[in-house]
């Protein structure tokens, strides 16, 4: 019994320590990601992102349609300032205090909205042999990144019309090319 308690406490301590690194990461913004992720060998992720609605997600909050929705919803502030809107239209939800000076919330739904605040893993994830270390440092990948989509693409959105992950992923896919 005593051994089981020690093992349980150790496991909890590991989980708390592992989560702390990612929680302390700062959002760095797209310019940091773009330095490498414009390149073909990096899947042209930045170039693909720049052509998507995600890149213009913040900008939509400044438009007349968003202002109309905000008024209908009784928002206390304009959509571009409302936590109810920013939580899905900006990486870090628009309220993140853990940001570097290179971060600009007006960039919208950036790499870090899906892959996590990058300060802890930005230099680690560039080499395949460091992927596990990058994930430990906060990089979100695979199914975990997929689940992130539904935190915004759901019935809580006033413009929700259904969400088909595979269909939407095809529009923003940015996998690394095989070597």
C-alpha positions as CSV (number, residue, x, y, z in Angstrom):
1,X,0.0,0.0,0.0
2,X,2.8,2.4,1.0
3,X,4.6,1.7,-2.3
4,X,1.5,2.3,-4.3
5,X,1.1,5.7,-2.6
6,X,4.7,6.6,-3.4
7,X,4.3,5.6,-7.0
8,X,1.1,7.6,-7.3
9,X,2.6,10.7,-5.7
10,X,5.6,10.4,-8.1
11,X,3.3,10.1,-11.1
12,X,1.3,13.2,-10.1
13,X,4.6,15.1,-9.5
14,X,5.8,14.2,-13.0
15,X,2.5,15.3,-14.6
16,X,2.6,18.6,-12.7
17,X,6.2,19.3,-13.7
18,X,5.6,18.3,-17.3
19,X,2.6,20.5,-17.6
20,X,4.5,23.4,-16.0
21,X,6.9,23.8,-18.9
22,X,4.1,24.2,-21.5
23,X,2.2,26.4,-19.2
24,X,5.1,28.8,-18.9
25,X,5.7,29.0,-22.6
26,X,5.2,32.3,-24.3
27,X,3.4,33.1,-27.6
28,X,6.0,34.2,-30.1
29,X,3.9,35.1,-33.2
30,X,4.1,34.1,-36.8
31,X,7.3,35.9,-37.7
32,X,9.2,33.5,-35.6
33,X,7.5,30.5,-37.1
34,X,7.7,31.9,-40.7
35,X,11.5,32.0,-40.6
36,X,11.6,28.3,-41.2
37,X,8.0,27.3,-42.1
38,X,7.8,29.1,-45.4
39,X,10.2,26.6,-46.9
40,X,9.1,23.6,-49.0
41,X,11.1,21.2,-46.8
42,X,9.0,22.4,-43.8
43,X,5.7,21.9,-45.6
44,X,5.2,25.6,-46.5
45,X,3.0,25.8,-43.3
46,X,3.3,29.6,-43.0
47,X,2.5,30.2,-46.7
48,X,-0.5,27.9,-46.4
49,X,-1.7,29.5,-43.2
50,X,-1.4,33.0,-44.7
51,X,-4.1,32.1,-47.3
52,X,-6.6,30.7,-44.8
53,X,-9.5,32.2,-42.8
54,X,-7.4,31.5,-39.7
55,X,-5.0,34.3,-40.8
56,X,-7.9,36.7,-41.1
57,X,-9.8,35.6,-38.0
58,X,-9.0,38.7,-35.9
59,X,-9.8,41.0,-38.9
60,X,-13.3,39.5,-39.2
61,X,-14.0,40.8,-35.7
62,X,-13.5,44.3,-37.0
63,X,-16.1,43.9,-39.8
64,X,-19.7,44.9,-39.9
65,X,-21.1,41.3,-39.7
66,X,-19.2,40.7,-36.5
67,X,-20.4,44.0,-35.0
68,X,-24.0,43.1,-35.9
69,X,-23.6,39.7,-34.2
70,X,-21.9,41.3,-31.2
71,X,-24.9,43.7,-30.8
72,X,-27.4,40.8,-31.1
73,X,-25.5,38.9,-28.5
74,X,-25.4,41.9,-26.2
75,X,-21.6,42.1,-25.9
76,X,-20.3,44.7,-23.6
77,X,-17.4,45.6,-25.9
78,X,-16.9,45.5,-29.7
79,X,-16.1,42.0,-31.0
80,X,-12.4,42.8,-31.5
81,X,-12.2,43.5,-27.8
82,X,-14.6,40.9,-26.4
83,X,-13.2,37.9,-24.7
84,X,-16.2,35.9,-26.0
85,X,-14.9,36.5,-29.6
86,X,-11.2,36.7,-29.0
87,X,-11.1,33.3,-27.4
88,X,-11.5,31.7,-30.9
89,X,-10.3,34.5,-33.2
90,X,-6.8,34.9,-31.7
91,X,-4.0,32.6,-30.6
92,X,-3.9,32.7,-26.8
93,X,-7.5,33.8,-26.7
94,X,-6.6,37.5,-26.9
95,X,-6.0,37.6,-23.2
96,X,-2.7,35.8,-22.9
97,X,-0.2,37.6,-20.7
98,X,2.5,35.1,-21.6
99,X,3.6,36.8,-24.9
100,X,6.9,37.9,-26.3
101,X,7.2,41.3,-28.0
102,X,7.1,39.5,-31.4
103,X,3.5,38.3,-30.8
104,X,0.6,40.3,-32.3
105,X,-2.9,39.2,-31.6
106,X,-4.1,40.8,-34.9
107,X,-2.4,37.9,-36.7
108,X,-5.5,35.8,-35.7
109,X,-5.5,32.1,-35.3
110,X,-1.8,31.3,-35.8
111,X,0.4,28.2,-35.6
112,X,0.4,28.6,-31.8
113,X,-3.4,28.3,-31.6
114,X,-3.1,24.7,-32.6
115,X,0.5,23.8,-31.7
116,X,0.8,25.6,-28.4
117,X,2.8,28.7,-27.3
118,X,6.2,28.1,-28.9
119,X,8.9,29.7,-26.8
120,X,9.7,26.4,-25.1
121,X,9.9,24.3,-28.2
122,X,10.8,26.6,-31.1
123,X,14.4,25.6,-31.3
124,X,13.9,21.9,-30.4
125,X,11.3,20.9,-33.0
126,X,13.5,21.6,-36.0
127,X,15.2,18.2,-35.8
128,X,13.4,14.9,-36.0
129,X,15.5,13.5,-33.2
130,X,14.3,16.3,-30.9
131,X,10.5,15.8,-31.5
132,X,9.9,14.0,-28.2
133,X,11.8,16.8,-26.4
134,X,9.7,19.4,-28.3
135,X,6.5,17.7,-27.3
136,X,7.7,17.6,-23.6
137,X,8.4,21.4,-24.0
138,X,4.9,22.1,-25.1
139,X,4.6,21.3,-28.9
140,X,1.1,20.0,-29.6
141,X,0.8,17.6,-32.5
142,X,-1.4,14.9,-34.0
143,X,-4.7,14.1,-32.3
144,X,-4.2,16.7,-29.5
145,X,-3.9,19.4,-32.2
146,X,-7.0,17.9,-33.9
147,X,-9.0,18.2,-30.7
148,X,-8.1,21.9,-30.5
149,X,-10.2,22.6,-33.6
150,X,-13.4,21.7,-31.9
151,X,-12.8,24.1,-29.0
152,X,-13.8,26.8,-31.4
153,X,-15.5,25.0,-34.3
154,X,-18.7,24.1,-32.3
155,X,-22.2,25.1,-31.6
156,X,-21.0,27.8,-29.2
157,X,-20.0,29.9,-32.2
158,X,-22.8,32.2,-33.5
159,X,-21.8,31.4,-37.1
160,X,-21.4,27.6,-36.7
161,X,-22.7,25.5,-39.6
162,X,-21.3,22.2,-38.7
163,X,-17.7,21.0,-38.7
164,X,-16.2,18.2,-40.7
165,X,-12.6,17.9,-39.6
166,X,-11.3,15.9,-42.6
167,X,-12.8,18.3,-45.1
168,X,-11.5,21.4,-43.2
169,X,-8.0,19.8,-42.6
170,X,-7.6,19.3,-46.3
171,X,-7.9,23.1,-46.7
172,X,-5.1,23.8,-44.2
173,X,-2.9,20.7,-44.3
174,X,0.8,21.4,-44.0
175,X,2.5,18.1,-43.4
176,X,6.2,17.8,-43.8
177,X,7.3,16.3,-47.1
178,X,8.8,12.8,-47.0
179,X,12.6,12.9,-47.5
